[in-house]
Amino acid sequence: MEEDKTLRKMAEAFKELANTLNQCPDGEEARLELAPFSRACSLVSPLFRCLGIAFKFAELDYVAKVNDLADASKSILTLPVMMDGDIEANCVRRAGSHTRNLLRVKRGIDMVKVLFEHILSSEGNSLKDAASKSYAQVFAPYHGWAIRKAVGAGMYALPTKAQLLSKLKEDETSARIQMQSYIASSTAVVMYVDQLFISRKLGIDW
Protein backbone atom coordinates (compact mmCIF):
# COMPACT_ATOMS: atom_id res chain seq x y z
CA MET A 1 0.00 0.00 0.00
CA GLU A 2 1.24 3.46 -0.93
CA GLU A 3 0.02 4.91 2.36
CA ASP A 4 2.05 2.41 4.42
CA LYS A 5 4.15 4.38 6.88
CA THR A 6 3.48 7.66 5.07
CA LEU A 7 3.86 9.63 8.30
CA ARG A 8 7.07 7.87 9.27
CA LYS A 9 8.61 8.36 5.82
CA MET A 10 7.65 12.05 5.82
CA ALA A 11 9.01 12.63 9.31
CA GLU A 12 12.29 10.84 8.62
CA ALA A 13 12.90 12.60 5.29
CA PHE A 14 12.28 16.07 6.75
CA LYS A 15 14.39 15.24 9.78
CA GLU A 16 17.29 14.52 7.41
CA LEU A 17 16.75 17.88 5.67
CA ALA A 18 16.63 19.70 9.02
CA ASN A 19 19.82 17.94 10.15
CA THR A 20 21.55 19.10 6.95
CA LEU A 21 20.48 22.67 7.65
CA ASN A 22 21.66 22.44 11.26
CA GLN A 23 25.15 21.45 10.10
CA CYS A 24 25.60 24.69 8.17
CA PRO A 25 28.03 27.11 9.89
CA ASP A 26 26.46 30.25 11.35
CA GLY A 27 26.34 33.14 8.94
CA GLU A 28 26.55 30.95 5.84
CA GLU A 29 23.66 30.18 3.51
CA ALA A 30 22.94 26.46 3.59
CA ARG A 31 23.14 24.79 0.20
CA LEU A 32 20.32 22.30 0.51
CA GLU A 33 20.42 19.82 -2.35
CA LEU A 34 17.39 19.78 -4.64
CA ALA A 35 17.20 15.98 -5.06
CA PRO A 36 16.68 15.04 -1.38
CA PHE A 37 14.44 18.11 -0.94
CA SER A 38 12.13 17.12 -3.81
CA ARG A 39 12.13 13.49 -2.65
CA ALA A 40 11.09 14.52 0.88
CA CYS A 41 8.34 16.73 -0.57
CA SER A 42 7.06 13.88 -2.74
CA LEU A 43 6.49 11.81 0.41
CA VAL A 44 3.88 14.35 1.56
CA SER A 45 1.68 13.76 -1.53
CA PRO A 46 -0.14 10.64 -0.19
CA LEU A 47 -1.28 12.64 2.82
CA PHE A 48 -3.14 15.13 0.60
CA ARG A 49 -4.73 12.14 -1.15
CA CYS A 50 -5.94 10.74 2.18
CA LEU A 51 -7.73 14.04 2.94
CA GLY A 52 -10.05 13.50 -0.03
CA ILE A 53 -11.83 15.89 -2.36
CA ALA A 54 -11.38 19.04 -0.24
CA PHE A 55 -7.67 19.00 -1.03
CA LYS A 56 -7.84 17.55 -4.55
CA PHE A 57 -6.76 20.81 -6.17
CA ALA A 58 -3.96 21.23 -3.64
CA GLU A 59 -2.82 17.66 -4.27
CA LEU A 60 -2.75 17.99 -8.07
CA ASP A 61 -1.01 21.37 -7.92
CA TYR A 62 1.48 20.17 -5.31
CA VAL A 63 2.35 16.93 -7.14
CA ALA A 64 2.92 18.74 -10.46
CA LYS A 65 5.26 21.27 -8.86
CA VAL A 66 7.19 18.68 -6.85
CA ASN A 67 7.66 16.71 -10.09
CA ASP A 68 9.07 19.84 -11.74
CA LEU A 69 11.60 20.26 -8.91
CA ALA A 70 12.51 16.56 -9.11
CA ASP A 71 13.16 16.94 -12.87
CA ALA A 72 15.21 20.07 -12.23
CA SER A 73 17.33 18.19 -9.68
CA LYS A 74 18.77 16.06 -12.50
CA SER A 75 20.73 19.09 -13.73
CA ILE A 76 20.69 21.54 -10.78
CA LEU A 77 22.42 20.60 -7.53
CA THR A 78 21.05 22.98 -4.88
CA LEU A 79 18.05 25.22 -4.16
CA PRO A 80 20.14 28.46 -4.09
CA VAL A 81 21.73 27.64 -7.49
CA MET A 82 18.26 26.95 -8.94
CA MET A 83 16.88 30.26 -7.70
CA ASP A 84 19.90 32.26 -8.79
CA GLY A 85 19.56 30.73 -12.26
CA ASP A 86 15.95 31.90 -12.48
CA ILE A 87 16.94 35.37 -11.27
CA GLU A 88 19.64 35.54 -13.95
CA ALA A 89 17.14 34.43 -16.60
CA ASN A 90 14.64 36.99 -15.29
CA CYS A 91 11.90 34.34 -15.02
CA VAL A 92 11.32 34.06 -11.26
CA ARG A 93 7.62 35.01 -11.37
CA ARG A 94 6.88 33.36 -14.69
CA ALA A 95 4.31 30.55 -14.51
CA GLY A 96 6.17 27.25 -14.43
CA SER A 97 9.50 28.65 -13.22
CA HIS A 98 11.31 26.43 -10.71
CA THR A 99 11.43 29.26 -8.16
CA ARG A 100 7.69 29.92 -8.44
CA ASN A 101 7.06 26.18 -8.07
CA LEU A 102 9.33 26.06 -5.01
CA LEU A 103 7.22 28.75 -3.33
CA ARG A 104 4.04 26.73 -4.02
CA VAL A 105 5.62 23.50 -2.74
CA LYS A 106 6.78 25.30 0.40
CA ARG A 107 3.17 26.27 1.09
CA GLY A 108 2.12 22.62 0.77
CA ILE A 109 4.73 21.58 3.35
CA ASP A 110 3.63 24.43 5.60
CA MET A 111 -0.08 23.62 5.33
CA VAL A 112 0.53 20.02 6.42
CA LYS A 113 2.61 21.30 9.35
CA VAL A 114 -0.19 23.65 10.45
CA LEU A 115 -2.76 20.86 9.95
CA PHE A 116 -0.77 18.55 12.23
CA GLU A 117 -0.46 21.31 14.85
CA HIS A 118 -4.24 21.76 14.87
CA ILE A 119 -4.88 18.00 14.92
CA LEU A 120 -2.59 17.54 17.93
CA SER A 121 -4.12 20.45 19.85
CA SER A 122 -7.77 19.52 19.21
CA GLU A 123 -10.08 17.03 20.85
CA GLY A 124 -12.63 14.80 19.15
CA ASN A 125 -12.74 12.84 15.92
CA SER A 126 -13.56 15.58 13.37
CA LEU A 127 -10.82 17.01 11.12
CA LYS A 128 -13.03 19.80 9.76
CA ASP A 129 -11.85 22.47 12.18
CA ALA A 130 -8.16 21.57 11.83
CA ALA A 131 -8.35 21.35 8.04
CA SER A 132 -10.38 24.56 7.67
CA LYS A 133 -8.00 26.54 9.86
CA SER A 134 -4.84 25.26 8.16
CA TYR A 135 -6.29 25.91 4.69
CA ALA A 136 -7.39 29.42 5.70
CA GLN A 137 -4.01 30.20 7.23
CA VAL A 138 -1.72 28.95 4.44
CA PHE A 139 -3.52 28.48 1.10
CA ALA A 140 -6.69 30.62 1.07
CA PRO A 141 -4.95 34.03 0.69
CA TYR A 142 -3.50 32.83 -2.66
CA HIS A 143 -6.55 31.00 -4.03
CA GLY A 144 -9.37 32.55 -6.03
CA TRP A 145 -13.01 32.51 -4.97
CA ALA A 146 -13.93 29.40 -7.03
CA ILE A 147 -11.18 27.26 -5.50
CA ARG A 148 -11.95 28.47 -1.96
CA LYS A 149 -15.63 27.64 -2.48
CA ALA A 150 -14.80 24.14 -3.78
CA VAL A 151 -12.49 23.49 -0.84
CA GLY A 152 -15.17 24.69 1.58
CA ALA A 153 -17.72 22.30 0.07
CA GLY A 154 -15.21 19.45 0.18
CA MET A 155 -14.59 19.94 3.90
CA TYR A 156 -17.84 18.04 4.54
CA ALA A 157 -16.34 14.96 2.88
CA LEU A 158 -13.17 14.89 5.00
CA PRO A 159 -12.35 11.61 6.71
CA THR A 160 -12.61 11.51 10.49
CA LYS A 161 -9.38 11.50 12.49
CA ALA A 162 -9.85 7.75 13.10
CA GLN A 163 -10.37 7.12 9.36
CA LEU A 164 -7.28 9.16 8.48
CA LEU A 165 -5.13 7.24 10.96
CA SER A 166 -6.54 3.98 9.63
CA LYS A 167 -5.64 4.98 6.05
CA LEU A 168 -2.16 5.93 7.24
CA LYS A 169 -1.80 2.64 9.18
CA GLU A 170 -1.09 4.48 12.42
CA ASP A 171 -2.57 4.54 15.92
CA GLU A 172 -2.97 7.72 18.02
CA THR A 173 0.36 7.29 19.83
CA SER A 174 2.52 6.54 16.78
CA ALA A 175 0.80 9.27 14.74
CA ARG A 176 1.44 11.86 17.46
CA ILE A 177 5.16 11.01 17.54
CA GLN A 178 5.54 11.24 13.75
CA MET A 179 3.45 14.42 13.49
CA GLN A 180 5.49 16.14 16.21
CA SER A 181 8.70 15.14 14.44
CA TYR A 182 7.44 16.47 11.10
CA ILE A 183 6.28 19.74 12.69
CA ALA A 184 9.72 20.39 14.19
CA SER A 185 11.70 19.46 11.07
CA SER A 186 9.41 21.10 8.50
CA THR A 187 9.44 24.35 10.52
CA ALA A 188 13.20 24.55 9.96
CA VAL A 189 12.82 23.73 6.24
CA VAL A 190 10.03 26.29 5.69
CA MET A 191 12.06 28.99 7.47
CA TYR A 192 15.07 28.14 5.29
CA VAL A 193 13.09 28.39 2.03
CA ASP A 194 11.47 31.66 3.17
CA GLN A 195 14.92 33.06 3.91
CA LEU A 196 16.15 32.10 0.43
CA PHE A 197 13.38 34.28 -1.02
CA ILE A 198 13.72 37.14 1.46
CA SER A 199 17.53 37.37 1.20
CA ARG A 200 17.16 37.68 -2.59
CA LYS A 201 14.47 40.37 -2.15
CA LEU A 202 11.92 38.20 -3.96
CA GLY A 203 9.26 38.28 -1.24
CA ILE A 204 7.06 35.32 -0.32
CA ASP A 205 3.54 36.74 -0.70
CA TRP A 206 2.87 36.17 -4.37
ABEGO torsion letter per residue (X at the ends): XAABGAAAAAAAAAAAAAAAAAABBBGBBBBBBAAAAAAAAAAAAAAAAAAEAAAAAAAAAAAAAAAAAAAAAAABABAAAAAAAAAAAGAAABBGBAAAAAAAAAAAAAAAAAAAAAAAABBEABAAAAAAAAAAAAAAAABBAAAAAAAAAAAAABBBAAAAAAAAGBBAAAAAAAAAAAAAAAAAAAAAAAAAAAAAGAEABX
